[in-house]
Amino acid sequence: MKRKKQIVRNVVLIALTALLFLWQGGYHLTPEAVFRSAEKAEWLGPAQEVMEIGTRGDDCLCFVGIEQEGFYVVSAKPSMGIFWKHTNEHWAGYFPVKEKTRAWILEDFIVGQTKEPEAVEVVCVVEEWKSEKNEWQEVGRYTIPVGENGFFSMTLGSDTAETIDCVVKEVICKNAAGEVIGKDS
């Protein structure tokens, strides 16, 4: 009987040690749990709305927490088969939207938010710094639909220029009729 007690005790200790390792290591069973944990760690939220915006090239699943005055992006990476872990590789911080409309480029995403109630789409004018000419040059105009909450996002394709030197110069809001209802630079 003593041998059975030792086996049960050792199995329980191994299970508790494994759970402690997973808890302390920041491993979660769902990417949504990673998002909520990252919110607490960064002293943000809880977000009024959480949306998935896409997957990065390194299999990181990106979520955005939308608040009244801005938003933040959190990435979750698959780990050890069934777990998810928060990564700071793609943490860009909190994005306040104090103007009517703001947009940013985050590696391979364009993300933004508008406070124009009639906006159904935005056109983001993206520019890149050309050091040989010592000036900004337009590299593209991207039309992105706007959600009911005013948030918009788009994944930039592999055909897009390296976004390290790119910025969103201007955001043009359009209504359902296609008329320009606002511009922010």
Secondary structure, 3 states (H helix, E strand, C coil): CHHHHHHHHHHHHHHHHHHHHHHHCCEECCHHHHHHHHHHHCCCCCCCEEEEEEECCCCCEEEEEEECCEEEEEEEEEECCCEEEEECCCCCCEEECCCCEEEEEECCEEEEEECCCCCCEEEEEEEEEECCCCEEEEEEEEEEECCCCCEEEEECCCCCCCHHHEEEEEEEEECCCCCEEEEEC
